[in-house]
Amino acid sequence: MESGPEAFAGAAFALFGAGLLVWTAVCVRAGESVADGVSRSSGMALALLFGAVFLGTGCWLLL
């Protein structure tokens, strides 16, 4: 059984990671830049990487 702060942190990490992945997918599908000042491919790759890391960390904390 997880503690209260651990469950809250897990939910926050999971929601942020899922939101980042959805936002990245919408930007890429619309042909827009994911981040200002960087190339489209590197911005997309980093956003996908960090979205997956945050989502995975959140799921791990909730287990």
TIGU-166461 format. One record per residue: residue number from 1; residue in three letters; x, y, z of N, C-alpha, C, CB in turn. Coordinates in steps of 0.05 Angstrom, whole numbers, plus 5000, padded with zeros to 4 digits. Glycine has a CB too. Example, Ala and Ser with C-alpha at 12.3 -4.5 7.8 and 13.67 -1.06 7.14 Angstrom:
{site 1, ala, {5264, 4886, 5156}, {5246, 4910, 5156}, {5264, 4934, 5156}, {5226, 4911, 5181}}
{site 2, ser, {5257, 4955, 5142}, {5273, 4979, 5143}, {5258, 5001, 5157}, {5282, 4988, 5114}}
This chain:
{site 1, met, {5017, 4977, 5000}, {5000, 5000, 5000}, {5018, 5025, 5000}, {4981, 5000, 5024}}
{site 2, glu, {5013, 5042, 4981}, {5030, 5066, 4979}, {5021, 5087, 4999}, {5030, 5077, 4951}}
{site 3, ser, {5039, 5104, 5006}, {5032, 5126, 5024}, {5019, 5149, 5008}, {5057, 5136, 5039}}
{site 4, gly, {5007, 5168, 5023}, {4993, 5190, 5010}, {5011, 5207, 4992}, {4981, 5208, 5031}}
{site 5, pro, {5034, 5216, 5002}, {5051, 5232, 4984}, {5062, 5217, 4960}, {5075, 5243, 5000}}
{site 6, glu, {5067, 5191, 4963}, {5076, 5175, 4940}, {5055, 5172, 4919}, {5086, 5148, 4950}}
{site 7, ala, {5030, 5168, 4928}, {5008, 5166, 4909}, {5003, 5193, 4895}, {4982, 5157, 4923}}
{site 8, phe, {5005, 5215, 4910}, {5001, 5241, 4897}, {5023, 5246, 4877}, {5001, 5263, 4919}}
{site 9, ala, {5048, 5240, 4884}, {5070, 5245, 4865}, {5067, 5227, 4841}, {5097, 5239, 4879}}
{site 10, gly, {5059, 5202, 4845}, {5055, 5184, 4822}, {5034, 5194, 4803}, {5048, 5156, 4832}}
{site 11, ala, {5012, 5204, 4815}, {4990, 5214, 4798}, {4999, 5239, 4783}, {4965, 5220, 4815}}
{site 12, ala, {5014, 5256, 4797}, {5023, 5281, 4784}, {5043, 5275, 4761}, {5037, 5299, 4804}}
{site 13, phe, {5061, 5257, 4766}, {5081, 5249, 4745}, {5066, 5236, 4721}, {5102, 5230, 4757}}
{site 14, ala, {5048, 5218, 4727}, {5034, 5204, 4706}, {5017, 5223, 4689}, {5016, 5182, 4717}}
{site 15, leu, {5003, 5242, 4702}, {4986, 5261, 4687}, {5004, 5280, 4671}, {4969, 5277, 4706}}
{site 16, phe, {5026, 5289, 4682}, {5044, 5306, 4667}, {5056, 5292, 4643}, {5066, 5317, 4685}}
{site 17, gly, {5064, 5267, 4647}, {5076, 5251, 4624}, {5056, 5246, 4603}, {5087, 5225, 4634}}
{site 18, ala, {5031, 5239, 4610}, {5011, 5234, 4590}, {5003, 5259, 4576}, {4986, 5222, 4604}}
{site 19, gly, {5001, 5281, 4590}, {4995, 5307, 4577}, {5017, 5315, 4558}, {4992, 5328, 4598}}
{site 20, leu, {5042, 5311, 4566}, {5064, 5318, 4548}, {5064, 5301, 4523}, {5091, 5315, 4563}}
{site 21, leu, {5058, 5276, 4525}, {5056, 5259, 4501}, {5033, 5266, 4483}, {5053, 5229, 4510}}
{site 22, val, {5010, 5273, 4495}, {4988, 5281, 4478}, {4993, 5308, 4464}, {4962, 5284, 4495}}
{site 23, trp, {5005, 5327, 4479}, {5011, 5353, 4468}, {5031, 5350, 4445}, {5022, 5372, 4490}}
{site 24, thr, {5051, 5333, 4449}, {5072, 5329, 4428}, {5059, 5316, 4403}, {5094, 5310, 4438}}
{site 25, ala, {5041, 5297, 4407}, {5028, 5284, 4384}, {5011, 5304, 4369}, {5010, 5261, 4394}}
{site 26, val, {4997, 5322, 4383}, {4980, 5342, 4370}, {4997, 5362, 4354}, {4962, 5357, 4391}}
{site 27, cys, {5019, 5370, 4366}, {5037, 5389, 4352}, {5049, 5377, 4327}, {5059, 5399, 4371}}
{site 28, val, {5058, 5352, 4329}, {5071, 5338, 4307}, {5050, 5333, 4285}, {5084, 5312, 4315}}
{site 29, arg, {5027, 5325, 4292}, {5006, 5320, 4272}, {4997, 5345, 4258}, {4981, 5307, 4286}}
{site 30, ala, {4997, 5368, 4272}, {4990, 5393, 4259}, {5013, 5406, 4244}, {4980, 5413, 4280}}
{site 31, gly, {5037, 5394, 4246}, {5060, 5405, 4233}, {5073, 5429, 4246}, {5053, 5412, 4205}}
{site 32, glu, {5066, 5433, 4271}, {5077, 5456, 4286}, {5103, 5447, 4301}, {5057, 5467, 4306}}
{site 33, ser, {5118, 5467, 4310}, {5142, 5462, 4325}, {5134, 5454, 4354}, {5161, 5486, 4325}}
{site 34, val, {5148, 5435, 4365}, {5143, 5426, 4392}, {5155, 5446, 4412}, {5153, 5398, 4397}}
{site 35, ala, {5179, 5456, 4406}, {5192, 5475, 4424}, {5205, 5497, 4406}, {5214, 5461, 4440}}
{site 36, asp, {5204, 5521, 4417}, {5216, 5544, 4402}, {5246, 5544, 4405}, {5204, 5571, 4413}}
{site 37, gly, {5260, 5550, 4384}, {5289, 5553, 4384}, {5305, 5528, 4379}, {5297, 5564, 4410}}
{site 38, val, {5292, 5506, 4375}, {5306, 5481, 4369}, {5294, 5469, 4343}, {5304, 5460, 4392}}
{site 39, ser, {5308, 5450, 4331}, {5297, 5437, 4307}, {5273, 5420, 4314}, {5319, 5421, 4293}}
{site 40, arg, {5256, 5416, 4294}, {5232, 5400, 4299}, {5238, 5372, 4308}, {5215, 5399, 4274}}
{site 41, ser, {5258, 5359, 4296}, {5263, 5331, 4303}, {5275, 5328, 4331}, {5283, 5319, 4282}}
{site 42, ser, {5293, 5346, 4339}, {5304, 5344, 4366}, {5283, 5351, 4387}, {5329, 5361, 4369}}
{site 43, gly, {5267, 5371, 4382}, {5245, 5378, 4400}, {5225, 5356, 4404}, {5231, 5403, 4391}}
{site 44, met, {5218, 5343, 4382}, {5199, 5321, 4383}, {5212, 5297, 4398}, {5191, 5312, 4355}}
{site 45, ala, {5237, 5291, 4392}, {5250, 5268, 4405}, {5252, 5273, 4435}, {5277, 5263, 4393}}
{site 46, leu, {5260, 5296, 4443}, {5263, 5302, 4472}, {5236, 5302, 4486}, {5278, 5328, 4477}}
{site 47, ala, {5216, 5314, 4474}, {5190, 5314, 4486}, {5179, 5286, 4489}, {5170, 5331, 4470}}
{site 48, leu, {5182, 5269, 4469}, {5173, 5241, 4471}, {5189, 5226, 4493}, {5176, 5227, 4445}}
{site 49, leu, {5215, 5231, 4494}, {5231, 5217, 4514}, {5223, 5225, 4542}, {5261, 5224, 4510}}
{site 50, phe, {5220, 5251, 4547}, {5213, 5260, 4574}, {5184, 5253, 4581}, {5218, 5290, 4577}}
{site 51, gly, {5167, 5253, 4562}, {5139, 5245, 4567}, {5138, 5216, 4575}, {5122, 5249, 4542}}
{site 52, ala, {5153, 5199, 4562}, {5153, 5170, 4569}, {5166, 5166, 4596}, {5168, 5154, 4547}}
{site 53, val, {5187, 5181, 4602}, {5201, 5178, 4628}, {5182, 5187, 4650}, {5227, 5195, 4628}}
{site 54, phe, {5169, 5209, 4647}, {5150, 5218, 4668}, {5127, 5199, 4671}, {5140, 5246, 4662}}
{site 55, leu, {5116, 5189, 4649}, {5093, 5171, 4651}, {5102, 5145, 4664}, {5082, 5165, 4623}}
{site 56, gly, {5125, 5135, 4657}, {5136, 5110, 4669}, {5142, 5113, 4699}, {5161, 5101, 4655}}
{site 57, thr, {5153, 5136, 4706}, {5159, 5142, 4734}, {5133, 5144, 4750}, {5175, 5168, 4737}}
{site 58, gly, {5113, 5157, 4739}, {5087, 5159, 4753}, {5074, 5132, 4757}, {5069, 5177, 4738}}
{site 59, cys, {5075, 5115, 4737}, {5063, 5088, 4739}, {5079, 5072, 4760}, {5063, 5074, 4712}}
{site 60, trp, {5105, 5075, 4760}, {5122, 5060, 4779}, {5115, 5068, 4808}, {5152, 5064, 4773}}
{site 61, leu, {5111, 5094, 4812}, {5105, 5104, 4839}, {5078, 5095, 4848}, {5107, 5134, 4839}}
{site 62, leu, {5059, 5091, 4829}, {5032, 5083, 4836}, {5030, 5053, 4842}, {5013, 5090, 4815}}
{site 63, leu, {5050, 5038, 4834}, {5049, 5009, 4838}, {5056, 5001, 4867}, {5067, 4994, 4820}}
